[in-house]
Amino acid sequence: MKDPYSVLGLKRGASAADIKAAYRRLARELHPDRQPGDARAEEAFKRVSAAYTLLADEETRGRYDRGEIDAAGQPKRPRPQHGGGGHAGRRHPFDRFFRDRAQGGKEGGKEGNRAHAGIKVNGANVDYKLKVGFIDASTGALKNVGMTNGKRLKVTIPPGTRHGQVLRLRGQGMPGLGGGENGDALVEVEVEAHPTFRADGDDVHAEVSVTLPEALLGGRIQVETVDGPVRVTVPPESNTGTILRLKGKGLPRDDDTRGDHYAILKVILPARFDAELADFVRSWSERNPYSVRAEQSEATDAAGEPDPKKA
């Protein structure tokens, strides 16, 4: 096998962060999903995976750097020394190794044989990021994820999954060496922003548009939640900013309870100008003046104009 450092395009002495970054870059380039049916790319992908498995573990990397094991993780056999000359009487550093094997162990016995057998290394964990819609994260879903080993797995997104939560897939990481266990796949969930809903801990907040009559006189309206539409009552004399609490309609918790959904009312005037409504409001305001802002003593008059970007 090739030198694992050269497989990853690195030099000896590279940091653990460099090794991980090189592996991620090459794994993305050579992933079977990106080059389906390309046998050469698949073989290169396997070499990259094996190189990362060996170098990601500090112990096996150290043994490789010291020349104790080869690129496949197997112990290197010492070269036999033929007698003669200046080597007479000098003990070779591997004399004990061969003596233990010939004698069946004596001092080392089975322990000695085990020490020089093929190493057993567990595979490294691998990291993934998975984008999930707000509703899928809230109510649960089943998603397909392509693994670095070429597999495609169905990943269960539990109800109430939060942004940044990590799901562990046992045994779906890098393969082990010498019979070692496979590593795990750590899938970090990125919950995508929703045009209406906003999570705040276990609760969901969302603006709900209401008409002027609904806000002033009250009425029944339909409110969208993560579970679907719900009918709620708008109390009379509501206003923009009035909050309606829908208990238990938020995000699921670990204890099988739910957060709440908070509907924030937003009063919307008719889309088209209504002269009759304007005349009524003008007449009413003359008889019932009121203020909703703290007046500045030295205010400057300015013409309010619509934002051209929103017009």
Number of C-alpha atoms within 10 A of each C-alpha: 11 11 14 25 20 12 20 24 13 15 12 9 10 11 11 13 10 14 20 15 13 18 23 19 11 17 20 13 14 21 20 22 16 11 13 12 10 11 11 11 17 19 13 16 24 18 17 23 25 24 25 24 27 27 24 19 15 11 12 21 21 14 16 22 14 9 12 17 19 19 20 18 23 17 18 14 12 12 7 10 10 7 9 8 7 7 11 8 9 7 9 11 8 13 12 15 18 13 14 18 16 11 11 15 17 13 12 17 14 13 14 17 15 11 12 15 12 17 17 15 21 18 26 25 20 19 16 16 13 16 13 20 14 23 21 19 23 24 16 17 17 12 14 11 15 14 20 24 17 14 12 12 14 12 16 13 18 16 17 21 24 19 17 13 13 18 18 16 17 12 16 21 24 23 22 19 20 15 13 13 17 20 21 19 22 19 19 18 21 19 20 14 14 12 8 12 20 16 18 13 11 19 20 22 19 20 19 21 18 22 15 18 15 20 22 16 13 17 14 11 15 12 17 16 20 17 12 10 11 12 10 15 13 21 16 13 13 20 18 16 13 17 19 16 13 18 12 14 21 25 26 21 14 8 6 6 13 17 19 19 27 23 23 19 21 19 20 14 13 10 6 6 9 10 9 9 11 11 11 10 13 12 11 11 11 9 9 9 7 8 6 5 6 6 8 7 6 6 7 6 6 6 5 6 6 8 7 6 5 5 5
